[in-house]
């Protein structure tokens, strides 16, 4: 079953139409995700794999979510992909556990609303997993890197993110010569710099604060080598000059990366364009990969996705980006949930992103 917020697309489109703000390409996440899913069903059908698929519209309302998940079609599903929003996921995760139905969260990196739930699977893992993978790539390139984490200690959100970064560092850097320095302002960064291999992580979601630091770091990079580390949200800062990203070789981890130049992706894009007369967005690509993964794993190994999570995924020959779920366990070894561990670290160089470590 697919549970997607089609009504959100509709209301957004109506709002833009009233504002006469429609462009030639208006992304509609749910519709595009569903179109990608249809492409996956075609691929599965060509391989002799037929799925019984139900599609549901989901509203951001807890009572409506409860009513939706009481439907027998959902309760009989082997796999549910969605909802997208955390409010719906919270209610859905409880139902999935009770009914022993696998629930794949397609976009949210949040799992705080569920624990000890082997039926909950995150396609987009939490920030700490992203940071750990990025730091492991840094370690592979520079085993004695000087890592600097800057945040404002009086900002709880920044202190929390910095704590997660420190935890990720302790795992990724164990046994290496890498060192981590915590600072609280630009002066602290300058004092912490060394002559080689400096990596600065800004633990903040504040665009104004981050933009000022990035601008000053770009200037400082003329004197000492500095690489800016961050998470994907940093790219949404409209005030940050692309020249700063280039000067600092901005580096970030992502759980979904499409190489638009690869033959497999080009073939998908051409097929998608022929069918829907538009180019596929990342939402369409995600829909394709998630449905392809679920369908192929069910066909190959049966309905227990947790038991087959660590096994070879035959769908990777057709997927645009791999999904490799692994168990996240507590200190006693009990499974808390399953999480996609396929993380790619990207580095901005020559005004384009390249895969780090390739």
N, C-alpha and C positions, 0 to 999 in steps of 0.2 A: 504493500500500500504506500502511496505517496500522499503526504499531508503537507500542503503548501498554502501560503497566505495569498491566494489569488485576489482576494478583496483589497489587499494593500496595493497591488498593482493598479487595480481599477480606480481606487480613490486618488492615487498619485497621478494617474493619467487625466482624470477629470479635473484635478486641481491645476495641472499644467495647461490644459485646454482653456480653462477659464482665464488664465493669465497670458494666453497666447504665447506660451513658452515651449511649444513642441519643436523639437529639432528633427533633423533627418534620421537620427538614430536615438531612440528613447529606450534605455534599458528597462525591461520589465522582468525582474528576477524570477518570479515563479513561473511565468509563461516560458521563459527561456530555459529554465531548469527542466520543465516538462518536455519541451521540444528536444532537448538533449537526451532525456529519458526515452523518447520515442525512437531516436536514432539508435540507442542501445538495444531496444527491443528488436529493431530490424537486424542488427548484427547478431543477436542471440538467435533469432529465427533462422538466419542463414546458416547457423551452426547446428540447427535441429533442436534448439532449446526454446520451449514455449512457457511463458509465465502468465499466470492469472493476476492481472494488475487492477487495483482499484485506486481512484484518485479522489481526494477530498480537499475541499476549501477549508482553511483554518482561520479563525478569528482570534485576535489577541484578547481573549476573555476566558477566565478560568472555568466558569460555569458552562460555557459553550464547548470548551475543550473536554470537560468531563462528559458532556452529552455525546460529543463526537466519538470519544473512545469507548463509549458503551455500545457502539454499533457492532453487530456480530461479524461484519466483513473485516473490521480492524482486529477484533479479538481472534479471528481465525487465521490471520496473516502469519506467515513465517518471518517476514521482515517488514518493518515500517521505517520509511525514510522521511524524517521530519518529526515534529514541527521545526520551524526555524528559530522562533523566539524562545527565550528562557522561560517565560511564564507558561507557555504550552509544554515545553520540555519537562518542566517539573511535574506537571500532572501526568504527562504521557509516560515518564520513566517509572512512576509508581504502578501504572497499569501494566506496563511491559514486564516488570518484575513479577507481579501477581499472576499474570496470564502466561508468563514464560514465552514472551514474544520479543524478538530482537529489535531494538530501536536504534537506528543510526541517526545521530545528530549531524546534519550536513555542514553547518556553518559555525555554530556557537562553540567557543573554546572553554565554556563553563561547565563544570560538573559538580558544583557545590550543593546542588539540590538533590544529589543522589549518592549513595555509597553502598558497598556490598551488593552491587547489582551487575552480575555477569551478562545481563541482557542489554546493557547500555554501552553504545559504541560511539566514539567521537571521531569524525573524519578530520576535524580541525582541532588538534590538541591544544592544551593550555600553554600559556606564555612560557612557563618554566621549561617545557620540553623544547620549544623553539630556541630559547636562549642557550640551553645546554648543547643542542646540536650546532648552533653557531659558534660557541666557544670551543667545541671539539674541532671544528674546521680551523679556527684561529690557532689552536694548539698544533695541529698538523702542519700549518704553514710556518709558525713561529713558536717553537716550544718554550722560549723564554720571554714571551710577550709581556709587556707592561700594560695591565688592564686598569683603567680608571673608571669608576662609577660615580657619577655626579647626581646629586638629588638634594632637595631641601628637606631637612629633618623635621621641620614644623608642618610639612604637608603629608598627612597620613597616606594618601594614595601613592605618593612618590616613595615614601619610606617602605611601603609594602612591596612595590615593584623592585626597589633596590634590594630588599631582603630576598626576593625570589631570584634576582640576578646573582646575588652572593651564593645562594644555595646551588644554583646551576653551575657557578664557577667552581665550587668545592668539589662537585662531581666530575666536571669536565677536566679540571686541572690537576686532579689527584696524581701525585708522583712526578709531576713536571716542575720545571723551573719558573713557570708563569706566576706572576704575583698580582694581587688585587689591592688597589688603593681606593678608599672611599673619601670623597671630597664633597663640598657643599656649595661651591661657587666657582667662577672662572679663575680666580686667583689660586684656588686650591688645585685646579687642573694644571695650571702653568708650573706650579711648584712640584707637581707629581710627575711631570714629563721627564723622560730619559732621552738619550741620544738616538735610540733605536726602538722600533716596533711598539709604538704607542697606540693603544686602542681605547677610545673614549665612548662609554655608554651613558646616554642621558636618560635617567629613569624618571621620565615625566610625560604627561599627556597634555601639558600646557604649551600651546603653540607660541605664545609671546615669549615665554621663558626659554623654550628650546631654540627658537629662531635667533635670539640674541647670542646664545652660547655657540650655535652653529656658525654664525657670522664671524664671531671672534676666533673660533677654532680654525676657520678657513684662513684667516690672516696669520695665525700662529703656525700653520702648517708650512709656511714659507721658510721657517727657521728650523723646525723639527718635524720628522715624519709622524703624521697623525692619521689614523683611520677612525671614522665615525661608525660606531655600532648602534643599531636601533631595532625596533620592531616595525611591522608593516604600517602601523598608524602614522609613522613619521612621514611617509610619502603623501599623506593627506594635507600636510601643512602648506597652504597656498602661498604663504608669505616667504617661504624659503627658496632662495635662488637655486636653480639647477647647477649653477657654477660652484656653489658650495658643496653640493653632493659630489661633483667631479673632483674638486680639490681634495676632499676628504675621503674619496673612494667609499662612499656610504655603503655599508654592508648590513644585510638583514636576512633573517630566516623566514621561509614560507612553507606551508604544508601543501601548497598547490602552485605549481609552476608549469606553464605550457611553453614549450619551445616551438614557436610559430614557424620555424624554418624546417622542422623535421618532416620527412615524407609522410609519416603516419598522421601528423596533425594537419598537414596540407590536404591529404585525402579526406579527412573528416570535414575540414572547412568547405571543401568543394562539394561534398555530398550534402552538407547542411544547407549551403547556399542554394543548391538546386531544389531542395525540398521546401525550404521556408523563405527563399528569396531575400535573405539577409545574412550577414556574417554572424557566426556564433560568438557569444560573449563567454566570459569565464563561467557564468552561471550555467550556460548550456553545456560547456565542457564538463563541469562538475556533475551535472545531471546524467550525462552520458557515462562517465566513469563509475559513479556510485551504483547505478542500476546494472551496469555491465558486471561490476564486482559482485553484487549480491546475487544476480542471476547465475553467474558462472560458478560461484562457490556453492550455492544451493544444489545446482545440478551435479557438481563433482563430488561434494563431500556430504551432502544432506543438510537438514535444517538447523543443525547446531553450529552456528557461526563462531561461537567461542571455541569450540573444540577444533575447528579448522583454521583458526586465526593465524597460527604460526606455520601453516602448510603452504606449499607452493601454490601461487595464485595463477591458474591458467589464463585468466583474463588479461594479464599484463601484456600479452602479445598484441592485444587490441586496444588497451587503455591508453589515454593521452598522458596520464600521470599515475604512478602506482599508489595503491592503498595497502599498507602493511600493518594490520592491527596487532597489538600485543597487550598483555594484561598489565594493568597498574595494580600493584598489591600493597597492602599495609604492612606494618612491621612484623605482623604474625604470619605473613604469607597468604592472607585472604584476598581474593580478587575484589577490587573495588569497582572497576569498570574496564573497558577496552578502549585503546587509544591508537590512532594512526601514528606510526613512528617514521613515516617517510617525509623527512624534512630536507629542503634544499636551501643552501645559503647562497645568496646572490650578492655580487660586488659590482658597484657602479664604476666603470672605467671606459674611457673614450666615449663618454656620453651614452652608454648603454649598459644594461645589466648583463653580467656574465656569471655562470655558475662557478662558485669558488671551489677550488680543488680539482677542477676538470683538467 
